[in-house]
Each structure stands twice: as C-alpha cells, then as structure tokens.
Amino acid sequence: MSALMGWMSRFSFHRRLQFSFLILILLPFMAVTLWSYTSVKQNVTDRTLRSNEETLRVIANQLTKTIDTISFASIYFSQSYDAEALESLRYLKDKDSFTDYEAYARHSKLKSMANILTVQSFDANLEILIVNRKNRIVMGNLDRALFSELPDGFLAAGSRVDDSETSILQWFPSGSGDAAPAHYYAARVIADPRNSEKLATLFIGIPNSYFQSVLNTGNPAVAVTLTDKSGSRIASANEIGDLSGADVLSGEVRIPRVDWQLASHTPRSSIVGQINREFFVSIMVVGIFFVGFLVLSVLWAGQINKPLSLLRSNVKQYVGGNRNVRLPVKGKDEVAQLSSAFNQMLDELNQLLHQVETEQEEKRKLELQALAAQISPHFLLNTLNSIKVNLLLAGDSAHGGMLESLIKLLRAYVRVEPVGLAEECKVLGSYIQVMQIRNRLDIRFHSRIGAQAEAIRLPRLLLQPIVENAIIHGFSSRPENPAIELSAEWTGAGLRIEIGDNGRGMPDERLKRLNDRLDGIAGEESPASGRGVGMVNVARRLRILYGPLARLSAANRSGGGLAVVFFIPMTLPEEAASDDIGHAD
C-alpha cells in the first residue's frame, strides 16, 4: 500500500483521482459484475433444471392417472364376473353381423359398460374398442360401426398382440413411420374363465391430442418427448429441431407402470441469452460513463488547480508577514466557498493573534499586581505574630493560642499548592480550636491516618467545609461531649476518608435528598436549612479534580451523629497529587 501511495504521489491531483476511480471503483465494479453475471447465470440454469424436473414429474403423475384408468377398464372387462357381460362376449365372439335381436341386446349391454368407463376417462378422450375373434368391432365408443372390420393399418399394428397373454396390458402404436402415432393403444385379451378360450380383445387408445395437451409446458423453449420402453417416440411437444452439438439442459423422469420415459430438452442459449444481452448493455453503459468521467475530470482539474495555486501563493505571503492578503471570491461553487472560508480563517487568525497579544499584556500586568499584593498578607501575619508574642509574654496564653491557630489558618488560606493529608489534619485542628473558642464548645478532634495514606497530597481546605458543617449544624444542639473523628485509609482502588461527629444527625428523608444532590441527581436549590451547600460544592470540586468516579456521601452513625465519606479514585498513592491552583477556598 505504501509503495502504491508513493507511486501515485508523483502524479497530479486529478491523475490520482482518475487512478483511484479506476482502482477502487471501476475494477471492483467490473469484478463484482462478472461474479454476479456468472452467479446469476448458474442460478438461473439450476432453477430451470429444477423447474423442468418438477414439470416432468407433474406430467408423469397425470399420465400415470390415465394409465391407471386404462388398467381399471381392462380389468373391468377382462375379469368381469357380470354373468350377462360374460354371456354377451361369448355370444358375440364369432358374430360378423346383426343376425337377430339378441345380438343387438348383447351389444347394448357391452355399450352401457363402455359408457361408464368413458365418463371416467372423459378428460383423456380415450377410444375403447372390443373386437371379437373375427376382428369385428362388437363395441366402440367413438361412433364405430357395429361389426365393422378393423382398418388394415390397425390390424397390422394389432398383430403384435400376443393372444396367449391374458394377464397384462400390451402397448403398441397405431401407424408407421417416424411421425408420432395418432393413437397409442393398450390391448388386453379377454378369455373365457371356464376354458381359457379367447372371447375378444379389448383395445383402449390414447389420442395424440391428449399427449400434446399434457406434454405442452407453455414454454416454447422447452421440448418434451415421451418414449416407450423400446425407445420409440409416443408423442412430443415444442419440437426445437436438431440439437446435436448444442449446449442443452436435459432432464428425465421414468413412468414405472409402463416403463415409459419422459425427457425435456432446453437449449442453454434460450436461458442465458437475455442475461448476456443485459450484461453487455451494462458494460457499454459503464464504459460510456467512464469515458465521460475522464473527459470531465480533465476539464475540472484545470479549474481546480488554478485556485489551489493561488491559495498556496497567498498562504506563503501570509506566513511571510502580509496579514492583509485575501483570495478573490467569484461565484457560489465549492472553490468560491473554499476561498470565502479561507478569508474568514485569516480574519479569525488576525483576531486571535490580537487577542493573544492583549492577554499576554494583561497577564504581565496581573503578575506585577500579584507581586505587589503579597506584601499585604505577609504584613498581616507578621503583625498578628507580634501580638501573639506580646500576649504570651503578658501571660494571656488563651488568647495567644487562639491567635496561633488563626495564624496557621491564614497561612493555609494564603497558600494554594497541594498539601499532605497529615498536614491538612493539623490545619483542621487549628480551625477547630478557633471555632470552639468562637462557639464556646469543648470539641475533641481525633484523626487516624493509614500508613499509605499519609503521603497522599490533596488540595488545600478540601475537608474544612465538612468540619464546618459538623460544628455549625451538627453541634447546634450543644451536646455535652462534642467530638469529631477523621479516618483515612488506602483501599487499593483509591483513598477513603471518613469524617464523623456525634451531633444531632439528619432525618432519613433529608439525608436522601442530600445524597441525591451530592451525586448530581437533584437540582441545585438549597434545602430549608443551610446544611449541605458547602458539601455540594465539595462534591462538585471532587468531580472536577478527580473525574466522575470520585464520590462524596453522607450517612447517619449508629451511635448518633453524621458520617461523611470521601472516595477519591487513584491507581497509586503517588498519583493522588493534584494541582488545585485556582480552586482553593
């Protein structure tokens, strides 16, 4: 791929576009088209074969039903236990004309039996004949004259019938030559059950018109042929002509009852011809569009290359220091939009440069002001320290200690860099000393920090709002022995800090609302009492500094009071250090 990209980099943009179109679009399209053509042609061929085979099975079932009807008719006559029918055959076996009324009555009996079979085989239009031993028709269902002689051609074809075989049907065509016969006959010898003497021969003929209607599939491209067990053609439909040497799709189905063979022949050209035409038309259309693309790409390349050259020249001038250079905007096409966007970008760059220069100047002024402002805090701390020394020398240790704690707090407020957890606990101790003198409470403060948690550095005054809430709200009922306990431990997943008091605690409903606000679920409005505002700010500060996994939660203690738990996610204790400049209270 890198070699291909390197080779294409030697050409112009529009040449790359042409090569990319050829390699990434045209060639895959042609490959997919050829694959689709081959796949469609094969699928259509397979479906045609399956369709032809299914059609042959349907035709075979229809022919089997007709053969079953013929078999039933032959058994009906040849194995008749109707005494009158049997006597009629015996009486007419050697008759050659009407000699008496009884001959007519016997004929009428056989005629009525034939009419019943004719109704059953009406759709096949079968011809049913009973011929006596003198080859005279004693019963016929197609206006055959009674006692008329059989045609010579029929007699010649019927000579194939074996008179000694009385148990099976014997099939033969009527007619000669290669043409399909007008009828294909089934013959059965009717013998006297008493002495096995031949009484007559039953002929049932299937007309060629019936075969034509059954074999016709409605598709002129499919030729269907029916042959008997000797290979002679019985009937055919949709003769296509000489198929020798042609690519033909063939299918065969055998009719087991009579051992006939049904075969279908479909020239492959009739199936894939339309597919080939559509494929070549598609190729021609794609070729025309591809040539059109090449011509248009050459014309458009010239129109695009000129603005790009002008753009490159203006960029060089702007980098060289000419901030007033601009591209001419003509029309509303993509090049005009690009030129307009480029001019707008240059304007915004000019504004940004001006803004950066202004901010740098303001930053320099603020740094000077910050240096000057450092004098005031240091002067205040030095003054308070002098007062503290004078009070201690005068023996006023109570007020001297209060000033000492206040000085420590002021130093913590002045500094903004992170502080170790142990040092933060000392600041909390100073804050509690100031607050207990201010509120006239004797507050006991105890901290327990695990070995791994001591080295963790936290933003300054992160814990102070929680202690302030405990003193102001938790101890508002002024308990006898107010106490605040702090414990910190490393859990492996992060730092866990718990600050608990033995104050009045909080009702469950208000505690739930407070935790919802700490998790960011509830709104920002304050509850009825002021408790929780500072805690919400601490929770927000935690999420800003340590991400969404940092949490602050509150719970009532079992012995009374409230416990507030910090969880700060960290992978290693050393990674807990966080620069909180700008976030100190």
PyMOL commands that set and color helices and strands:
alter all, ss='L'
color gray80, all
select helices_A, chain A and resi 2-8+13-78+83-92+101-120+122-124+152-158+208-215+268-319+334-373+375-393+397-414+421-439+464-474+508-518+533-546+573-576
alter helices_A, ss='H'
color red, helices_A
select strands_A, chain A and resi 127-132+137-140+170-174+183-191+198-207+223-227+233-237+248-255+260-267+419-420+444-449+457-458+483-490+494-501+551-556+562-569
alter strands_A, ss='S'
color yellow, strands_A
deselect
rebuild
show_as cartoon
